């Protein structure tokens, strides 16, 4: 970072200043990351209205709710178009895979996928916990 600043802006900066700026940027990103979870409930409500037939389930932590906080626990999402598309044009095979979420968002993301007519993956359901 120090080298890039000195080369592009032709300004001499210390390592301390670079670390301080990096920390401020990361803190700003984490703040926006936390704000996005606050919009998740509104997003799910909008999906229910705009995509009838879709399955949307958002669960908040019961422990946090008892303490007066709203903390994300689980999300299940299956769009109606994905359900009907899988039933209408995909092979009747479902594969399930998952991955661990790293970084600020710890948890597990699971996906159920099918195979389309070209043997390509067809996403059906997403679950995050």
Secondary structure, DSSP 8 states (H G I E B T S, - for coil): -HHHHHHHH-----HHHHHHHHHHHHHHHHHHHHHHHHHHHHHHHHHHHHSTT-EEEEEE-HHHHHTT---EEEEEEE-HHHHHHHHHHSEEEEEEEEEEE-TTS-EEEEEEEEE-TTS-EEEEEEEE-
